[in-house]
């Protein structure tokens, strides 16, 4: 994820994703949950941001 002003921070994406998934998982009787395209994009964005952060950490450590 980038630090451009029009892009949400990784923390903002994480909080949004946590809120979405928390609501969906709150129904303990549901065997499955369904994500919208936007929700899936949040998940992917967060995963990409975490991977980018970890890769940068590894490069900095080397």
Beta strands, then each sheet from edge to edge (+ up, - down):
end
